[in-house]
Amino acid sequence: MPILLAHGALGSYDELLFIGVAVIFLVMMGISWVRSRNLPPPVDDAGTPVAPADSDTPNHVSLD
């Protein structure tokens, strides 16, 4: 079957297959994004939330 798909021997059905794979990929990425938005923020050993890497925290070291 992969040989048929690689050469486009299915005609217009290979376009439908490609669109189907793209839709499945986008749905999986959307589910992953929604799940990550609903997760609690990561915490360190002391139980305080970990600051994002791009924030200006006192322990942030700038690279010159």
C-alpha positions in Angstrom: 0.0 0.0 0.0 2.8 2.6 0.7 4.1 2.1 -2.8 0.7 3.0 -4.3 0.4 6.1 -2.1 4.0 7.3 -2.9 3.2 7.3 -6.7 -0.3 8.7 -6.5 -1.9 5.6 -8.0 -5.1 6.2 -6.0 -6.0 9.2 -8.0 -8.2 11.7 -6.0 -8.3 9.3 -3.1 -4.7 10.0 -2.2 -5.7 13.7 -1.7 -8.5 12.6 0.7 -6.0 10.3 2.5 -3.6 13.2 2.9 -6.3 15.6 4.1 -7.5 12.9 6.6 -4.0 12.5 8.0 -3.6 16.3 8.3 -7.0 16.5 10.1 -6.0 13.7 12.5 -2.7 15.5 13.3 -4.5 18.8 13.9 -7.0 17.2 16.2 -4.3 15.4 18.2 -2.3 18.7 18.5 -5.5 20.5 19.7 -6.2 17.9 22.3 -2.6 18.1 23.5 -2.8 21.9 23.7 -6.1 21.8 25.7 -4.7 19.2 28.1 -1.6 21.2 28.7 -3.6 24.4 29.4 -5.5 22.6 32.1 -2.5 21.1 33.9 -1.4 22.8 37.2 1.8 24.8 37.0 5.0 22.9 37.8 6.3 23.2 41.4 9.7 22.9 42.9 10.7 20.9 46.0 9.5 23.7 48.3 6.1 23.7 46.9 6.2 27.1 45.2 5.4 27.4 41.5 8.4 27.5 39.1 8.8 30.8 37.3 8.8 30.7 33.5 12.2 30.9 31.9 11.5 34.3 30.2 10.6 36.2 33.4 13.0 38.6 35.1 13.5 36.8 38.4 16.3 37.7 40.8 18.1 34.4 40.0 18.0 35.1 36.3 21.4 35.4 34.7 21.6 37.4 31.5 24.0 36.4 28.8 26.1 39.3 27.6 
